[in-house]
């Protein structure tokens, strides 16, 4: 291996490592003189307002400087050795674009229809819990930014703001991500409340039913957690939110937030009860995609929880094609995990995704500047995607096909 190749690989490792993030991020690492030159896509100077950002990475260190250490450690971490977290990013380097030239790009249109609603682009905000831990406005700031940019917003069951308030700020119903509790009565009450709020899309998360080993978080969070007692209750080595808005009025005594016994029979029960669109989040194989079709699921979100569920070492964008092939256009397939550039989004669309979710970049924007930060993150990603469409010779999202990418390093 040449010195140049070795150095490039080392910089790529630093850029993806939550360990480095917990120590101050790549930018701080560079400022200390460890490396004289910044890694591609990473900011050296800390931005002081959203307008200074040239890409979404510019928000990472700005957020890190403002977010409480325990919350930042949780947000930045994956599971086990963080290999899946890194894999989500590295996979995009093995997907190459095949642009077509000399096509009129004066009227590029990013609009998409998703479950009967037209959005400004195929980029949605992922359902991450407890967003007020990053900024006082939390989910409301994300909702207002999503409204401005015409983006779909996924809301987590672990939201720190009630669904009714978020819907009001968004100006339309959110898509609701469901953690299925171990007691059916609790699940039923949540779904009734979500339906009453106007939501018509629910996505059941199935990739973290037995919990996770958040080793990086546990190693890098502050040793003294007593300052957290003002908004959390202590429970052994873990911290649990004292009162989550979506469980108010529900007797959760002895009820697990996520049930390890969840199976396809549980899915069928939800499918029978829920009359709106029903998606499953966390499907990564053709076999489970086929079962989704058999059980009447309306959509699939290919996801590995942002590298925070199981250390599969398999990127979601690499799992995407087999799910798309199995579905064969019968239901829409969505994807999240590691998306940081408009070209990343373009690649997923070319591989068959209907829309793409962004999680950590949204949180970086939120943690650094609240609504203005999230708004700028969406503006950057939508702008980069528009450039990619125009330069690749596609006028609309529907024009993007598998012919626009090649994956020479993939096994299939």
C-alpha positions in Angstrom: 0.0 0.0 0.0 1.4 3.4 -1.0 1.8 6.2 1.6 -0.8 8.3 -0.2 -3.4 5.4 -0.1 -2.7 4.7 3.5 -3.1 8.3 4.5 -6.4 8.5 2.5 -7.7 5.4 4.2 -6.7 6.9 7.6 -8.5 10.1 6.9 -11.6 8.2 5.8 -11.5 6.3 9.1 -11.3 9.6 11.1 -14.2 11.1 9.2 -16.5 8.2 10.1 -15.3 7.6 13.6 -17.6 8.5 16.5 -14.6 8.1 18.8 -13.0 11.1 17.0 -16.3 12.9 17.2 -16.5 12.4 21.0 -13.0 13.9 21.4 -14.0 17.1 19.4 -14.5 15.9 15.9 -12.1 15.8 13.0 -11.9 19.5 12.8 -10.7 19.7 16.4 -8.3 16.9 15.7 -6.8 18.9 12.8 -6.6 22.1 14.8 -4.5 20.4 17.4 -1.8 19.9 14.7 -2.1 16.1 14.5 -2.7 16.4 10.7 -1.9 19.4 8.6 -4.6 19.0 6.0 -8.3 18.4 6.5 -10.1 15.3 5.3 -12.4 15.6 2.3 -15.9 16.9 3.3 -14.8 18.0 6.8 -14.8 21.5 8.1 -11.8 22.9 9.9 -13.2 26.3 10.9 -16.3 26.1 13.1 -19.3 27.8 11.4 -21.1 30.5 13.5 -24.3 30.6 11.4 -26.0 28.2 9.0 -25.3 30.4 5.9 -21.6 29.6 6.3 -22.1 25.9 5.7 -21.0 24.5 2.4 -22.0 21.0 3.1 -23.8 19.1 5.9 -20.5 18.0 7.5 -20.0 21.7 8.5 -22.7 21.4 11.1 -21.2 18.4 12.9 -18.6 20.1 15.0 -20.8 23.2 15.5 -23.4 20.9 17.1 -20.8 19.1 19.1 -19.7 22.3 20.7 -23.3 23.1 21.9 -24.9 19.7 22.7 -24.4 18.2 26.2 -21.7 15.6 26.2 -23.9 12.6 27.2 -26.4 13.5 24.5 -23.7 13.9 21.9 -22.0 10.6 22.8 -25.4 8.9 22.3 -26.0 10.6 18.9 -22.6 10.0 17.5 -22.3 6.3 18.4 -23.1 3.0 16.8 -23.0 -0.4 18.3 -20.1 -2.8 19.1 -17.1 -1.6 17.1 -19.2 1.0 15.0 -18.4 -1.0 11.9 -21.9 -0.8 10.5 -21.9 2.9 11.2 -18.8 3.3 9.0 -20.1 0.8 6.4 -23.1 3.0 5.7 -20.8 5.8 4.6 -18.1 3.7 2.9 -20.5 1.9 0.6 -21.2 5.1 -1.4 -17.6 5.0 -2.6 -18.3 1.8 -4.4 -21.2 3.2 -6.4 -20.2 5.2 -9.4 -22.3 7.5 -11.5 -22.9 7.1 -15.2 -24.0 10.6 -16.3 -25.6 11.3 -19.7 -24.6 14.5 -21.4 -26.1 17.2 -23.6 -29.6 17.0 -22.1 -31.5 20.2 -21.3 -31.2 20.8 -17.5 -33.1 24.1 -17.3 -36.2 22.6 -15.8 -35.0 20.0 -13.2 -37.9 19.0 -11.0 -37.3 17.2 -7.6 -41.0 16.8 -6.7 -42.3 13.4 -5.7 -45.6 11.9 -4.8 -45.4 9.7 -1.7 -48.6 8.0 -0.4 -50.8 10.6 -2.2 -49.0 13.7 -1.1 -46.6 15.8 -3.2 -43.3 16.8 -1.6 -40.6 19.1 -2.8 -37.9 16.4 -3.0 -37.4 12.7 -2.1 -35.5 13.5 1.1 -37.2 13.0 4.4 -36.1 13.5 8.0 -35.6 10.3 10.0 -37.4 9.4 13.2 -34.8 10.1 15.9 -36.0 10.2 19.5 -35.7 12.9 22.1 -34.7 15.7 19.8 -35.1 18.3 22.6 -32.0 16.8 24.1 -30.1 18.6 21.2 -32.1 21.8 21.1 -35.0 23.2 23.2 -37.3 23.4 20.2 -36.6 19.8 19.3 -39.1 18.1 16.9 -40.9 21.5 16.5 -37.8 23.0 14.9 -37.5 20.0 12.6 -41.2 20.3 11.7 -41.0 24.0 10.8 -37.9 23.4 8.7 -39.5 20.5 7.0 -42.6 22.6 6.3 -40.4 25.3 4.7 -38.5 22.9 2.5 -41.5 20.7 1.6 -40.0 17.6 3.2 -41.7 14.6 4.8 -41.1 14.3 8.5 -40.9 11.0 10.3 -41.7 11.2 14.1 -40.4 8.7 16.6 -42.5 7.1 19.3 -39.6 8.3 21.5 -40.4 11.9 20.5 -39.9 14.6 23.2 -42.8 16.5 21.7 -46.3 15.2 21.3 -47.5 14.2 17.8 -50.4 16.7 17.9 -48.0 19.6 18.4 -45.6 18.4 15.8 -48.4 18.0 13.2 -49.5 21.6 13.9 -46.0 22.9 13.4 -45.5 20.9 10.2 -48.9 21.9 8.8 -49.7 18.4 7.8 -49.5 15.0 9.5 -46.1 13.4 10.1 -45.3 9.9 9.2 -45.2 8.0 12.5 -42.6 5.5 13.5 -43.9 2.9 16.0 -42.0 1.0 18.6 -44.5 -1.8 19.4 -44.9 -2.3 23.2 -45.1 -5.7 24.7 -48.8 -5.1 25.8 -51.2 -4.9 22.9 -53.5 -2.6 24.8 -50.7 0.0 24.9 -50.0 -0.4 21.2 -53.7 0.0 20.4 -53.9 3.2 22.5 -50.9 4.7 20.7 -52.3 3.9 17.3 -55.7 5.4 18.2 -54.0 8.6 19.3 -51.9 8.8 16.2 -54.9 8.2 14.0 -56.9 10.9 15.9 -54.1 13.4 15.3 -54.5 12.9 11.5 -51.6 10.7 10.7 -52.1 8.2 7.9 -48.7 6.6 7.6 -47.2 4.3 10.4 -43.9 2.5 10.2 -43.2 -0.4 12.6 -39.5 -0.6 13.6 -38.3 -4.2 13.7 -34.5 -4.1 13.8 -33.9 -3.5 17.5 -36.3 -5.8 19.3 -33.7 -7.2 21.7 -31.8 -4.0 22.4 -28.3 -3.0 21.4 -24.8 -2.9 22.7 -23.9 0.8 22.6 -20.3 0.4 23.5 -19.0 3.7 22.1 -21.7 5.6 23.9 -21.0 3.9 27.2 -17.3 4.6 26.9 -17.6 8.2 25.9 -20.5 9.6 27.9 -19.5 11.5 31.0 -18.7 9.4 34.1 -20.8 11.7 36.3 -24.4 11.5 35.1 -25.9 13.3 38.1 -26.4 16.6 36.1 -28.7 14.6 33.9 -31.1 14.0 36.8 -32.9 17.3 36.0 -34.5 15.7 33.0 -33.9 12.0 33.4 -34.3 9.3 36.0 -31.4 7.0 36.8 -31.9 3.2 36.4 -28.7 1.3 37.0 -26.2 2.0 34.3 -28.8 3.3 31.9 -30.7 6.5 31.7 -34.4 6.4 30.8 -36.6 9.4 30.0 -38.9 10.1 32.9 -42.0 10.7 30.9 -42.3 10.4 27.2 -45.2 12.3 25.6 -46.6 9.4 23.5 -47.0 7.2 26.6 -49.0 9.7 28.7 -52.3 8.3 29.8 -51.1 4.7 29.2 -50.4 2.4 32.0 -46.9 1.2 31.1 -46.3 -0.7 34.4 -44.4 -3.8 33.5 -44.7 -3.1 29.8 -41.6 -3.2 27.6 -41.3 -0.3 25.2 -40.2 -2.7 22.5 -41.3 -6.4 22.6 -38.7 -9.1 21.9 -41.5 -11.5 21.0 -42.7 -9.5 18.0 -43.3 -11.7 15.0 -45.4 -11.7 11.8 -48.5 -12.5 13.8 -48.0 -9.2 15.7 -47.6 -7.5 12.3 -50.8 -9.0 11.1 -52.6 -7.7 14.2 -51.4 -4.2 13.5 -52.3 -4.5 9.8 -55.8 -5.5 10.8 -56.2 -2.7 13.3 -54.5 0.2 11.5 -56.5 1.4 8.5 -53.9 3.8 7.0 -50.6 3.1 5.2 -48.5 0.6 7.1 -44.7 0.3 6.5 -42.1 -1.8 8.1 -38.7 -0.2 9.0 -35.7 -2.4 9.2 -36.1 -4.8 6.3 -32.7 -5.6 4.7 -33.2 -8.9 2.8 -35.2 -10.2 -0.2 -36.7 -12.9 2.0 -38.3 -10.5 4.4 -39.3 -8.2 1.6 -41.3 -11.1 0.1 -43.0 -11.7 3.5 -43.9 -8.0 3.6 -45.8 -8.5 0.4 -47.5 -11.6 1.7 -48.7 -9.7 4.8 -50.1 -6.7 3.0 -47.5 -4.1 3.9 -47.7 -0.8 2.0 -44.1 0.1 2.1 -40.6 -0.9 3.2 -37.9 1.2 4.8 -34.5 -0.4 4.3 -32.7 0.6 7.5 -30.1 -0.7 10.0 -31.0 2.0 12.6 -28.1 4.2 11.4 -25.7 1.5 12.4 -27.2 1.4 15.9 -29.0 -1.9 16.0 -26.9 -5.0 15.1 -23.3 -5.0 13.9 -24.2 -6.5 10.5 -21.3 -4.6 8.7 -23.7 -4.3 5.7 -24.6 -0.9 4.4 -28.3 -0.2 3.8 -27.5 1.1 0.3 -26.0 -2.3 -0.5 -29.0 -4.1 0.9 -31.4 -1.9 -1.1 -31.1 -3.5 -4.5 -32.2 -7.0 -3.4 -35.2 -5.6 -1.6 -36.2 -3.5 -4.6 -35.8 -6.5 -6.9 -38.0 -8.7 -4.7 -40.7 -6.0 -4.4 -40.6 -5.3 -8.2 -42.5 -2.1 -8.0 -45.5 -3.5 -6.1 -44.9 -1.3 -3.1 -42.5 1.7 -2.5 -39.1 1.1 -1.0 -37.4 3.7 1.1 -33.9 3.8 2.6 -31.9 5.6 5.3 -28.4 5.2 6.7 -25.2 7.3 6.0 -26.6 9.8 3.5 -24.6 13.0 3.6 -24.6 14.2 -0.1 -27.0 14.8 -2.9 -25.1 12.3 -4.9 -25.6 9.7 -2.2 -29.4 10.3 -2.6 -29.1 10.1 -6.4 -27.4 6.8 -6.1 -30.1 5.3 -3.9 -32.8 6.6 -6.2 -31.0 5.0 -9.1 -30.9 1.7 -7.2 -34.7 1.8 -6.8 -35.5 3.8 -3.6 -38.6 6.0 -3.7 -37.2 8.4 -1.1 -34.2 8.7 1.2 -34.0 9.6 4.9 -31.4 11.7 6.7 -30.8 11.4 10.4 -27.5 12.6 11.8 -27.1 15.6 9.4 -30.6 16.7 10.6 -29.5 16.4 14.2 -26.3 18.3 13.5 -28.3 21.1 12.1 -30.7 21.0 15.0 -28.0 20.9 17.7 -26.1 23.7 16.2 -28.7 26.2 15.1 -32.2 24.8 15.8 -34.7 25.3 13.0 -32.3 27.4 10.9 -29.7 24.6 11.0 -32.2 21.9 9.9 -33.5 24.2 7.2 -30.0 24.8 5.8 -29.2 21.0 6.0 -32.3 20.3 3.9 -31.5 23.2 1.5 -27.9 21.9 0.9 -29.0 18.3 0.3 -31.9 19.4 -2.0 -29.5 21.7 -3.9 -26.9 19.0 -4.3 -29.5 16.6 -5.5 -30.8 19.0 -8.1 -27.2 19.5 -9.3 -26.8 15.8 -9.6 -30.0 15.4 -11.6 -29.1 18.1 -14.0 -25.5 17.0 -14.5 -26.5 13.4 -15.0 -29.1 14.2 -17.6 -32.2 13.5 -15.6 -35.0 16.1 -15.4 -37.2 14.3 -12.8 -36.8 11.8 -10.0 -38.7 9.3 -12.1 -36.1 9.6 -14.9 -33.4 8.2 -12.5 -32.8 4.5 -13.2 -30.3 1.8 -12.6 -28.6 2.8 -15.9 -27.2 5.9 -14.1 -25.0 3.9 -11.7 -22.5 1.1 -11.8 -21.2 -1.0 -8.8 -18.0 -2.6 -10.0 -16.8 -3.7 -6.5 -20.1 -5.4 -5.5 -20.5 -9.1 -5.5 -23.9 -8.8 -7.2 
